[in-house]
Amino acid sequence: MRKSDFDYALPPALIAQAPAQPRGASRLLHLEGPSGALTDKLFSELPQLLRAGDVLVFNDTRVIPARLLGNKETGGRVELLIERVLDGQRALVQLRASKSPPPGTRLLFDAGVSACVRGRREEFFEIEFEGTTSVLEVLERIGHVPLPPYIARADAAADRKHYQTVYARSPGAVAAPTAGLHFDEAMLAQLRALGVEFGYVTLHVGAGTFQPLRGDDVEAHRLHAERISVDATVCERIATAKRERRRVVAVGTTVVRALESAARSGALEPFEGETDIFIYPGYRFRVIDALLTNFHLPQSTLLMLVCAFGGHANVLRAYRHAVESRYRFYSYGDAMFVTPAAS
C-alpha cells in the first residue's frame, strides 16, 4: 500500500482559514458506507443521522497555547511548539532556530520567562523552564494558539475560544480534536433530548499529527506516541450499548484511536498510557459503529484511518465530491458522518 494511493487534488481556496460562525454553522457530508451513497447536509441536521441510545464518544482534551516566541540568550530568534508537557517545569518541544541550540542554551521569552535546553530526544528538544512558574502557567500567560501550518495567518485572541471544543477539560493537546469544534451547547442539549448518550476519552493530540509520511510505503510508517486515557465509565457505557445492539459513534479520529487502542486485547478495557496505533485499510475495527470527522490532508494518516473505516474508494469519491461541491477543508472546515463500508 502506497502513500500515493491516498492522494486527492484540493484547491488552496477550500482550506478554511477561520471557523464557521456561529459554531456549528457548517456543512455535513453523509457517507453511507455499505452503499457508498453521498448526501449533502448541514451540521444542524446531525440529529437526523443519530438514534436514541447511540453512544456519542468525545475527546475531552483541552488545547494549550503551545507556541512560544523568543530568543536565545545570544540573540538569535527561536520558536517553540510544545509537543508534550513532561512535568511541572519540563516539556518536550519542536524548536526552530537558525542553529540547533546545544544543551545548556538559555532561551528568553516575554514577561521575564526563561528556559534552558537540557538535551535532545530524536527530533525533539527537552527544555526546563526556570523559576517556580509551571509550564502550563507560562503557556496560559504568554503562549500562542498553535494553529495548524495550513492556516496562513497568525493566531488571534478569538482562536483561544474557537480552536477549543465546548466540552474541553483536560489540558495537554497542541492541536484540537477538530470534529468536536462543530458542537455548541444547544446541539448537545438537543442530542440529550433525543436520547443520545455521551461518553468521554482523552487523547492529547501532539504536533506529530501534522507530520507527513516520509516514505511511500504505508506499512513502514510509525506514528509518534500520544497520551490517552480511557476510563472504566466509558468502557462500561460502551459495553452495555454493544450488548443492547446500540451504536458507538466516535467524534473524531482521535476518539477512534483511543478506543481502538484500549481494545487491542480484543475487549475494550480501561487504559492509561501511550498509543502509537496506526490504522489504515485492512484494519478490523473492534469498537466504533459510525464516525464523525473533518476532511483531512492528502496522503495523511488520518485520511488513511477514514478510508479504513468507510472504504478506500468510497472515501476518496466522497472527497472528490466535497471538492466539487466547495466544502471547506481541514481544522476549521466542514464535517463528514461516515458509516462502515460493507465487509
GUTORKE-589516 format. One line per 2 residues: number of its first residue (from 1); their letters; for each residue x, y, z of C-alpha. Coordinates in nm, 4 decimals. Example, Ala and Ser with C-alpha at 12.3 -4.5 7.8 and 13.67 -1.06 7.14 Angstrom:
! residues 2
1 = as = 1.2300/-0.4500/0.7800; 1.3670/-0.1060/0.7140
END
This chain:
! residues 343
1 = mr = 0.0000/0.0000/0.0000; 0.1465/0.3296/-0.1119
3 = ks = 0.1097/0.6821/0.0249; 0.0139/0.7950/-0.3240
5 = df = -0.2983/0.5749/-0.3025; -0.4432/0.8381/-0.0658
7 = dy = -0.3916/1.1492/-0.2735; -0.6526/1.3944/-0.3981
9 = al = -0.6431/1.7405/-0.5557; -0.7503/2.0243/-0.3275
11 = pp = -0.7662/2.3893/-0.4391; -0.5995/2.6032/-0.1688
13 = al = -0.9071/2.8292/-0.1618; -1.1040/2.5460/0.0050
15 = ia = -0.8747/2.5333/0.3098; -1.0739/2.7055/0.5848
17 = qa = -0.8804/2.9907/0.7453; -1.1418/3.0682/1.0122
19 = pa = -1.4278/2.8740/1.1711; -1.7873/2.8948/1.0599
21 = qp = -1.9871/3.1443/1.2624; -2.1752/3.0701/1.4731
23 = rg = -2.0182/2.7435/1.5915; -2.1984/2.4593/1.4184
25 = as = -2.2971/2.6600/1.1091; -2.1018/2.4209/0.8892
27 = rl = -2.1925/2.1638/0.6270; -2.2064/1.7873/0.6790
29 = lh = -2.1455/1.5238/0.4136; -2.3093/1.1883/0.4911
31 = le = -2.1242/0.8861/0.3504; -2.3243/0.5670/0.3825
33 = gp = -2.0520/0.3056/0.3892; -2.2414/-0.0057/0.2737
35 = sg = -2.3754/0.1597/-0.0433; -2.1301/0.4456/-0.0879
37 = al = -2.4231/0.6878/-0.1178; -2.3487/1.0549/-0.0500
39 = td = -2.5927/1.3112/0.0903; -2.5221/1.6807/0.1393
41 = kl = -2.6499/1.8099/0.4725; -2.5925/2.0812/0.7287
43 = fs = -2.4326/2.0083/1.0647; -2.7581/2.1219/1.2263
45 = el = -2.9135/1.8080/1.0697; -2.6811/1.5727/1.2619
47 = pq = -2.9686/1.4581/1.4923; -3.1336/1.3066/1.1829
49 = ll = -2.8361/1.0699/1.1495; -2.8340/0.9637/1.5146
51 = ra = -3.0719/0.7414/1.7117; -3.1928/0.7249/2.0680
53 = gd = -2.9477/0.5041/2.2545; -2.6457/0.5847/2.0393
55 = vl = -2.3341/0.6470/2.2494; -2.1547/0.9542/2.1176
57 = vf = -1.7918/0.9497/2.2380; -1.5955/1.2772/2.2599
59 = nd = -1.2285/1.3573/2.3191; -1.2230/1.5972/2.6161
61 = tr = -0.8607/1.7091/2.5702; -0.8016/2.0818/2.6052
63 = vi = -0.5720/2.2675/2.3643; -0.2948/2.4578/2.5381
65 = pa = -0.1440/2.7784/2.3898; 0.1607/2.5737/2.2973
67 = rl = 0.3569/2.8068/2.0671; 0.6220/3.0314/2.2235
69 = lg = 0.8281/3.3005/2.0501; 1.1565/3.4177/2.1990
71 = nk = 1.5311/3.4474/2.1629; 1.8455/3.2659/2.2587
73 = et = 2.0437/3.4468/2.5263; 2.2936/3.5217/2.2473
75 = gg = 2.0222/3.6975/2.0457; 1.9039/3.4550/1.7758
77 = rv = 1.5271/3.4105/1.7403; 1.3619/3.0838/1.8427
79 = el = 1.0141/2.9410/1.8033; 0.8947/2.6576/2.0269
81 = li = 0.5997/2.4268/1.9809; 0.5300/2.2186/2.2883
83 = er = 0.4935/1.8534/2.1928; 0.4276/1.7308/2.5453
85 = vl = 0.4399/1.8658/2.8990; 0.6631/1.6248/3.0925
87 = dg = 0.6108/1.7644/3.4428; 0.5686/2.0990/3.6193
89 = qr = 0.8822/2.2590/3.4718; 0.9874/2.0424/3.1766
91 = al = 0.8482/1.9974/2.8269; 0.9356/1.8202/2.5034
93 = vq = 0.9301/2.0686/2.2152; 0.9849/2.1222/1.8473
95 = lr = 1.2340/2.4067/1.8217; 1.3029/2.6266/1.5216
97 = as = 1.6187/2.8374/1.5203; 1.8909/2.9415/1.2770
99 = ks = 2.1268/2.6964/1.4505; 2.0366/2.3960/1.6625
101 = pp = 2.0956/2.5005/2.0271; 2.3244/2.2717/2.2316
103 = pg = 2.2418/2.1605/2.5865; 2.2784/2.4446/2.8318
105 = tr = 2.1475/2.7127/2.5934; 1.9210/2.9637/2.7698
107 = ll = 1.6053/3.0803/2.5961; 1.4365/3.4106/2.6810
109 = fd = 1.0684/3.4898/2.6354; 0.8247/3.7706/2.7172
111 = ag = 0.7316/3.8631/3.0745; 1.0730/3.7614/3.2077
113 = vs = 1.0187/3.3903/3.1333; 1.3312/3.1856/3.0631
115 = ac = 1.4127/2.8214/2.9950; 1.7194/2.6038/2.9474
117 = vr = 1.7763/2.3395/2.6791; 1.8536/2.0117/2.8583
119 = gr = 1.9060/1.7796/2.5622; 1.7500/1.6089/2.2619
121 = re = 1.5174/1.3152/2.2090; 1.5356/1.2379/1.8380
123 = ef = 1.3834/1.5411/1.6607; 1.2529/1.6965/1.9855
125 = fe = 1.4309/1.9082/2.2461; 1.3782/1.8764/2.6189
127 = ie = 1.3608/2.2147/2.7867; 1.3213/2.3158/3.1505
129 = fe = 1.1580/2.6434/3.2497; 1.3407/2.8381/3.5167
131 = gt = 1.1755/2.9697/3.8322; 0.8669/2.8396/4.0088
133 = ts = 0.6046/2.9012/3.7402; 0.4739/2.5785/3.5835
135 = vl = 0.4825/2.5072/3.2097; 0.1031/2.5350/3.1827
137 = ev = 0.1011/2.8679/3.3676; 0.3698/3.0025/3.1339
139 = le = 0.1730/2.8962/2.8278; -0.1523/3.0462/2.9512
141 = ri = 0.0270/3.3750/3.0146; 0.2430/3.4198/2.7013
143 = gh = 0.1703/3.1272/2.4692; 0.0079/3.1462/2.1271
145 = vp = -0.2658/2.9157/1.9963; -0.0837/2.6541/1.7832
147 = lp = -0.2891/2.6905/1.4663; -0.2103/2.4233/1.2049
149 = py = 0.0517/2.5074/0.9412; -0.2086/2.5244/0.6632
151 = ia = -0.3849/2.8192/0.8305; -0.1928/3.1039/0.6722
153 = ra = -0.2319/3.3703/0.9377; -0.1140/3.4492/1.2878
155 = da = -0.3329/3.3358/1.5738; -0.5832/3.5877/1.7085
157 = aa = -0.7326/3.6277/2.0548; -1.0581/3.4701/1.9310
159 = dr = -0.8749/3.1462/1.8439; -0.8383/3.0687/2.2150
161 = kh = -1.2148/3.0136/2.2134; -1.2755/2.8939/1.8589
163 = yq = -0.9903/2.6367/1.8473; -1.1336/2.4616/2.1539
165 = tv = -1.4314/2.2312/2.1986; -1.7067/2.3478/2.4346
167 = ya = -1.6545/2.0332/2.6464; -1.2718/2.0511/2.6711
169 = rs = -1.1487/1.9891/3.0258; -0.8142/1.8039/3.0312
171 = pg = -0.5249/2.0333/2.9218; -0.2451/1.8868/2.7125
173 = av = -0.3227/1.8925/2.3376; -0.1311/2.1041/2.0889
175 = aa = -0.3950/2.0529/1.8183; -0.7718/2.0451/1.8557
177 = pt = -0.9807/1.7310/1.8051; -1.1465/1.9191/1.5232
179 = ag = -1.4623/1.7125/1.4686; -1.5733/1.8371/1.8096
181 = lh = -1.5403/2.2041/1.7157; -1.8823/2.1937/1.5462
183 = fd = -2.0729/2.1226/1.8680; -2.2284/2.4011/2.0731
185 = ea = -2.4292/2.3698/2.3940; -2.7586/2.3870/2.2039
187 = ml = -2.6643/2.0874/1.9860; -2.5511/1.8879/2.2892
189 = aq = -2.8832/1.9622/2.4615; -3.0758/1.8600/2.1504
191 = lr = -2.8914/1.5279/2.1334; -2.9529/1.4582/2.5024
193 = al = -3.3237/1.5227/2.4471; -3.3143/1.2761/2.1570
195 = gv = -3.1844/1.0088/2.3934; -2.8240/1.0040/2.2728
197 = ef = -2.5780/0.9095/2.5477; -2.2378/1.0724/2.5856
199 = gy = -1.9009/0.9258/2.6780; -1.5562/1.0823/2.7053
201 = vt = -1.1986/0.9719/2.6444; -0.8801/1.1781/2.6450
203 = lh = -0.6137/1.1796/2.3752; -0.3681/1.4676/2.3933
205 = vg = -0.3030/1.5423/2.0268; 0.0666/1.6005/1.9570
207 = ag = 0.2338/1.8069/1.6877; 0.3172/1.4812/1.5104
209 = tf = -0.0400/1.4733/1.3817; 0.0697/1.7168/1.1063
211 = qp = 0.3866/1.5305/1.0072; 0.3658/1.3685/0.6619
213 = lr = 0.4735/1.0155/0.5833; 0.8419/1.0265/0.4957
215 = gd = 0.8402/0.7273/0.2613; 0.5828/0.5925/0.0169
217 = dv = 0.5401/0.2572/0.1964; 0.2403/0.2993/0.4276
219 = ea = 0.3074/-0.0118/0.6369; 0.6609/0.1064/0.7163
221 = hr = 0.5415/0.4316/0.8781; 0.5483/0.4786/1.2559
223 = lh = 0.3450/0.7379/1.4437; 0.4616/0.9447/1.7379
225 = ae = 0.3145/0.8187/2.0628; 0.0348/1.0243/2.2179
227 = ri = -0.1028/1.0033/2.5703; -0.4524/0.8601/2.6160
229 = sv = -0.6930/0.7870/2.8984; -0.9932/0.5565/2.8591
231 = da = -1.1640/0.5090/3.1940; -1.3963/0.2427/3.3323
233 = tv = -1.7055/0.4624/3.2992; -1.6856/0.4932/2.9213
235 = ce = -1.5884/0.1260/2.8868; -1.8962/0.0169/3.0826
237 = ri = -2.1231/0.2515/2.8851; -1.9926/0.1142/2.5562
239 = at = -2.0124/-0.2484/2.6747; -2.3771/-0.2007/2.7697
241 = ak = -2.4530/-0.0402/2.4334; -2.2857/-0.3274/2.2497
243 = re = -2.4876/-0.5867/2.4439; -2.8059/-0.3979/2.3568
245 = rr = -2.7028/-0.3580/1.9907; -2.6818/0.0196/2.0145
247 = rv = -2.4246/0.2139/1.8143; -2.0982/0.3680/1.9313
249 = va = -2.0295/0.6875/1.7362; -1.6791/0.8366/1.7529
251 = vg = -1.6484/1.2148/1.7343; -1.3178/1.2386/1.5522
253 = tt = -1.0257/1.0176/1.4581; -0.8630/1.0783/1.7980
255 = vv = -1.1561/0.9025/1.9667; -1.1210/0.6130/1.7224
257 = ra = -0.7517/0.5789/1.8036; -0.8119/0.5967/2.1793
259 = le = -1.0926/0.3381/2.1810; -0.9244/0.1010/1.9392
261 = sa = -0.6008/0.1245/2.1403; -0.7879/0.0325/2.4578
263 = ar = -0.9394/-0.2674/2.2761; -0.6169/-0.4123/2.1356
265 = sg = -0.6512/-0.7213/2.3540; -0.9851/-0.7945/2.1851
267 = al = -1.2103/-0.6382/2.4507; -1.2417/-0.2733/2.5468
269 = ep = -1.0705/-0.2192/2.8826; -0.9683/0.0877/3.0854
271 = fe = -0.6316/0.2131/2.9688; -0.3980/0.4913/3.0751
273 = ge = -0.0741/0.5371/2.8844; 0.0582/0.5989/2.5360
275 = td = -0.0562/0.4842/2.1951; 0.1114/0.4832/1.8559
277 = if = -0.1688/0.2898/1.6862; -0.1720/0.3420/1.3087
279 = iy = -0.4985/0.2494/1.1376; -0.5082/0.2039/0.7612
281 = pg = -0.7130/-0.0121/0.5198; -0.7223/-0.3740/0.6268
283 = yr = -0.7660/-0.2862/0.9947; -1.0528/-0.4646/1.1746
285 = fr = -1.2446/-0.2194/1.3944; -1.3486/-0.3545/1.7341
287 = vi = -1.5429/-0.0687/1.8911; -1.6926/0.2016/1.6711
289 = da = -2.0031/0.1803/1.4503; -2.0014/0.5308/1.2985
291 = ll = -1.7606/0.8226/1.2714; -1.7988/1.1990/1.2636
293 = tn = -1.4845/1.3594/1.1250; -1.3494/1.6611/0.9394
295 = fh = -1.1782/1.6455/0.5995; -0.8093/1.5532/0.6235
297 = lp = -0.4891/1.6299/0.4345; -0.3977/1.4296/0.1217
299 = qs = -0.1758/1.1284/0.1946; -0.2206/1.1759/0.5715
301 = tl = -0.2515/0.9041/0.8335; -0.5908/1.0440/0.9361
303 = lm = -0.7261/1.0112/0.5826; -0.5974/0.6523/0.5836
305 = lv = -0.7941/0.5850/0.9032; -1.1155/0.7191/0.7476
307 = ca = -1.0518/0.5080/0.4359; -1.0061/0.2014/0.6554
309 = fg = -1.3499/0.2621/0.8075; -1.5599/0.3954/0.5205
311 = gh = -1.3858/0.2140/0.2359; -1.0953/0.3446/0.0294
313 = an = -1.2902/0.4019/-0.2927; -1.5939/0.5402/-0.1089
315 = vl = -1.3945/0.7939/0.0914; -1.1848/0.9233/-0.1980
317 = ra = -1.5005/0.9568/-0.4083; -1.6602/1.1496/-0.1186
319 = yr = -1.3566/1.3806/-0.1070; -1.3806/1.4474/-0.4803
321 = ha = -1.7498/1.5293/-0.4329; -1.6619/1.7607/-0.1431
323 = ve = -1.4098/1.9454/-0.3594; -1.6585/1.9804/-0.6463
325 = sr = -1.9274/2.0980/-0.4019; -1.6959/2.3557/-0.2436
327 = yr = -1.6912/2.2120/0.1078; -1.4468/2.3773/0.3491
329 = fy = -1.1489/2.1585/0.4446; -0.9346/2.0783/0.7478
331 = sy = -0.9462/2.2009/1.1079; -1.1876/2.4928/1.0722
333 = gd = -1.3756/2.3265/0.7858; -1.6850/2.1131/0.7368
335 = am = -1.7579/1.7598/0.8567; -1.8421/1.4080/0.7382
337 = fv = -2.0614/1.1446/0.9009; -1.9390/0.8014/0.7934
339 = tp = -2.0774/0.4526/0.8471; -1.8604/0.1464/0.7820
341 = aa = -1.8041/0.0040/0.4376; -1.9558/-0.3333/0.3562
343 = s = -1.7169/-0.6086/0.4620
END
